[in-house]
Amino acid sequence: MKWTEQFTKWFEAGKEESETLLDIPWDTDVKVQDEEHELIIATHPKIPFNIEVYVTKHFASLYIDPGIPTDAMDLAERMRIYKKLLHINTDLNLMKAGLVGNEDRVVIAVDLDLASLNKKEFNDALTSLIIGGERMVETMGLTKELSEYMMERHAQMVITKLQEGESKEEVMDFLVHRVGLETEYAEEFMNRVAEIMQQAEDSQPGSSSPGPMYG
């Protein structure tokens, strides 16, 4: 679809130092679901959420779905979370919090009419979505878990790059310029991941799959 191509171009163009979310270079994966529905999954190392963009002929919907079910929570906790999510809907523009699926997963979404959409409006929607996602994490008391998840995610990215033969300089460039780490910490982080990979290889000869970095 025309709009799928346009959104993908907006996501992929840009520079890391940009202060506008849509103008940093995102990685994208386009999935054609059928003739009337297409899905873009956009990711960036600095952003803790996948951005899902569902595109139809007349509308686009941006989603953050961290896959957190609420149906098994105790009733009082569910009511506390749902009440705070309703306050998020009132406090923030554009986005909405909601529930999807049989497990009542919490999602943040923004719906856009494609009739007159421009890049600024799309960036505003993306910004609102990410702010809403951060508020959702705070509401559910998962700030620490999100931080640990990001560490694991960056570690896995480094492992993949090293296994694919990228040089230390290339991985350092990724950590400093895409992830946004200070040079000293980036080098310490990469060396720690490399040590874990080596330990995994030493303990399991023939295996190139390291264990988790934490826990």
N, C-alpha and C positions, 0 to 999 in steps of 0.2 A: 504494500500500500504506500501511497505517496507520503502520508504522515509518518509511517514507520521509518521510511528512509530519511525524512527530515529530522525526526527525533534522534535517530542514530548519528547523523552528522553533527547535530548540536552537542550530543554527549561526547563524541570522540575528538572533536576539535578543541583547541585551547592550550593553555600553559599551566604548569603546576603552581606557579606563583600567583595566579589570578585570585582575586578576592571574591569572585562571583562563582557560586557552586556549579552552574552549568558551563562555565568557561574553564574548568579544570578538565583534563582529558580522562574520561571514564572508559572502562572496558565494557563492551556490550556483547550480548548474545541474543540473536533474534530467533524466535521460534514461531513458525506458522502453524496455528492451530486448525484453521479451516479458511475458506475463502473470505469470511467476514470478520475473523478474529486473529490478531497477531499479538505476540508478546515480546517485549524487550526486557531483558534483565541487565541492569546497569550496576557496575560495582567500581569502587575506588578504595585503595588501601587505607585512606584516612577516614572513610565513612563506615561506621559499624553495621550498616544495614544494606542488604540488597534492595535496589529500587526496581519494582516490577511495573512496567507500563503496558496496560492492555489497550490495544488500539482497535477500534471499529471504524466504520465508514464515517460516522458523525461525531463520535465521542472518544476520549481517551481517559483512562483511569489510572492514577499512580497509586501504588500500594507499598506499604512496608508490612510484611508478615513475618515476625520472628518465630512463628511456630510454637507459641506458648499457649497451651490449653488452659481453660479455666473451669471446665465442667466438673472436674474432680475436687476443686477447692471447697473448703468448708463454706457454708452459706454466708456467714458473717464476713469472711474475707472477700468472697465474690461481690457482695453488696458494697463493701468499702471500695473495691477497685472500680466497679461499674459507676459508682457515684462520682469518683474522681475523674473517670473518663468523660462523663457528661459535662463536668466542669471544664475539661480540656476543650470540648466542642464549643463551649461558650466563650472561653478565653482567647482562643486562637482563630485567626481568619483562614478561610479557604478549606482547611482540612477537616476531617471528621474521624472520630474513633468509632469502631464498631466491632461486631463479632461475626466470624465466618466458620462454616463447617460444623460437623456434629460435635466436635470437642469445644466449641465456642472459643476459638482462638481470637485473641485481641489483634486488631489490625488498625493501621492509620491509612486513610485514603484521601485523595483529591480527585474530583471529577472535573473534566474540562470539555467544553463545547468547542469543536474544531472549526466552526463556521468562521470565526474571526481571530483565532489564536495566533499570538506572535511569540517570539523568543523570550521577551521580558516576562510575559504572563506565565510561560512554561517554567522559567527560572523561579518566579515567585512561588509557583505551586511546588516545585522541588524543595525550595527552602522551607516552606511551611510544613511539608511532609517530614523533613528531617528533624525540625524543631519538635514537631508532634511526636516523632519516634523517641526522641530523647526524654520528653515529658512522660511518655508511656513507660519507659524503662524505670524512671524515678517513681512513678505511681505504683509499679509492681514490685518495687524494692529490689531491683536487679542490677543496680549500678556496679557493684563489685563483680558480679558474674559477667557483665558486659565487658569490663576492663580485662578480665582474665581471658574471655573469648577473643578479644582483639589481639592479645599477646600470642595466643595459640594460632590465630589466623596468620599473623605476620611470620611466626616461626615456620608454619607450613609453606608459606610463599617462598621463604629463604631456602628451605629444604628442596622444594621443587626446582628452584633455579640452580642450586648447586648440583642436584642430580642430573639436570639437563646440560651441565657442562659450562654454565656461566662462570666467568672469572670473579675473583674477590672484588675487583674494582667495579664490575658491573652490578654485583649484589649491593655493594656499598652505595653506589649511585642510586639504586632503587630505594634503599632504606632512607637515605638522606633527602632525596628530591621527591619521591612519590609518597613514602610513608610519613616523612617529615621529622625524622629523628635527628638529634644532634649527632655530629660525626663521632664523637667519643663513645656515646652510648650505642650508636649503630654498630661500631666495630666490636664492642663488647658483646652485643646481642648476637651478631653473626658468629663470633668465635664460640659462644655458648652453644648455639645451634649445631655448629660443625662438630663440637665435642660430643654432643648427644648422638649425632649421626655416627661418629666413629665408635662410640661405646656400643651402639646397637649392632654395628657390623662385627665388632669383636666378640660380642656375646652370642650372636646368631650368625655364624659364617654362612655366606651366600645370600643373606637377606639385606636388602637396601632400604627397608622400611623402618625408620626409627619409631620409638615409642613416643607417648605424649611428653611435651616439655614440662608440664605441671601435673602433679597429682598421680 
